[in-house]
Amino acid sequence: MTAQSIISKRVMTLKPSQTLAISARAKALQQAGRDICSLSAGEPDFDTPEFIVEAATKALRDGITRYGPAAGDPELREAIAEKLTNTNQIPTNKEEVLVTNGGKQAIYNLFQVLLNQGDEVIIPSPYWLSYPEIAKLAGGKPIAIPSSPEDGFKLNLNALESAINPKSRLIILNSPGNPTGRVVPINELKALAEILRRNPNIQVMTDEIYEYLLAENEKHTSLAAIATDIKDRIFTVNGFAKGWAMTGWRVGYLAGNQEIIKVATALQSQSTSNVCSFAQRGALAALLGPKICIEEMSTTYNYRRKLLFDGLKEISGITLKEQKGAFYAFPQLPIGNQDSISFCKLALEKVGLAMIPGTPFGEETCMRLSCAASNETINDGLKRLKLLFNSLY
Ligand SMILES: Cc1ncc(COP(=O)(O)O)c(C=O)c1O
């Protein structure tokens, strides 16, 4: 008997993370004494704001260390419902909210609850690399809808609507987007809502985890806020990881149709139970506390995003439209060399620059660079990339 022969078919189809492969190689080179510059981070480089840490520490000291309700701390659910109602303009009550182990578990739970074997999940591409894998784990079939780097990855809504057939069950929206950083404008959200109205059997999952990371004067609009008539078919995923620099805390949430939330809660109660009780008290403090910390981090990302975009645009051969959200740039390689996996491997070996190839995000001709790094690191990365481009093209 081999280990391979006893692994379930369901899990066999999972793709190992190519993001981790590059990071592991970068680390190995660093340990071997190489000078490595990394623009590969997928998380804030800030510490969690002090008042949030204080609230969780106090909770630990106060004995908030036991099991809690599977759906989440009632006060936190209430605060999330209020935030969705008042800030996102999505009328929500506490029963429509499930607190999860990060945004990722919100997506996992939703897909498990909504998808049957062979159901199609329509995913605009480039996409966050976990969507197709989580869909497949739930028996779903990911259907990618490509968009083009030349026009800044505008949603291809005609192609999206044409892909809808009786097997289609779910559409994924992610704005601001990872890996592109694109903020979906309100006219596209309205057009998507029209598609939903024409297709009453389709549900939508909208992942808004980067909602606070926006360029100056840019506004985040939630899909459910502009389509309250079909709100029961729109599931909002969000979390504390990116806006409040709380990636390791593992607190996120799923909001939408109360009946579905009830079933997702039952699923969670039989898998992970409640989210860490004192981490939830930290999340509650984040929601109720001052928002200045978010604004400060966002201002810093805005400066760095511009630095990264301006630097990349100076490199001839790169195709890139400036984006207004998250902390990524997703430039396209010059025609003739569009294999981003080979390019990112070469960049790491030749100039010691770590970037993430676009292939696992559904676009093999692009690569993801992160500005969740200091100005010096970004400038250093740009210098190395220029050097490599000069030697190749
Ligand atoms: C688009 C997107 N959605 C969801 C997540 C998951 O976030 P969390 O850490 O809250 O699980 C990430 C994390 O990188 C992400 O980029």
PDBQT file of the ligand as one rigid body, heavy atoms in Angstrom, charges set to zero:
ROOT
HETATM    1  C1  LIG A 401      -8.938  37.980  -2.189  1.00  0.00    +0.000 C 
HETATM    2  C2  LIG A 401      -8.754  37.293  -0.887  1.00  0.00    +0.000 A 
HETATM    3  N1  LIG A 401      -9.821  36.772  -0.270  1.00  0.00    +0.000 NA
HETATM    4  C3  LIG A 401      -9.708  36.131   0.901  1.00  0.00    +0.000 A 
HETATM    5  C4  LIG A 401      -8.484  35.982   1.507  1.00  0.00    +0.000 A 
HETATM    6  C5  LIG A 401      -8.427  35.215   2.802  1.00  0.00    +0.000 C 
HETATM    7  O1  LIG A 401      -8.210  36.012   3.890  1.00  0.00    +0.000 OA
HETATM    8  P1  LIG A 401      -8.141  35.444   5.356  1.00  0.00    +0.000 P 
HETATM    9  O2  LIG A 401      -6.721  35.583   5.780  1.00  0.00    +0.000 OA
HETATM   10  O3  LIG A 401      -9.079  36.313   6.134  1.00  0.00    +0.000 OA
HETATM   11  O4  LIG A 401      -8.593  34.026   5.328  1.00  0.00    +0.000 OA
HETATM   12  C6  LIG A 401      -7.329  36.497   0.911  1.00  0.00    +0.000 A 
HETATM   13  C7  LIG A 401      -6.007  36.312   1.524  1.00  0.00    +0.000 C 
HETATM   14  O5  LIG A 401      -4.989  36.508   0.935  1.00  0.00    +0.000 OA
HETATM   15  C8  LIG A 401      -7.474  37.179  -0.327  1.00  0.00    +0.000 A 
HETATM   16  O6  LIG A 401      -6.409  37.699  -0.950  1.00  0.00    +0.000 OA
ENDROOT
TORSDOF 0
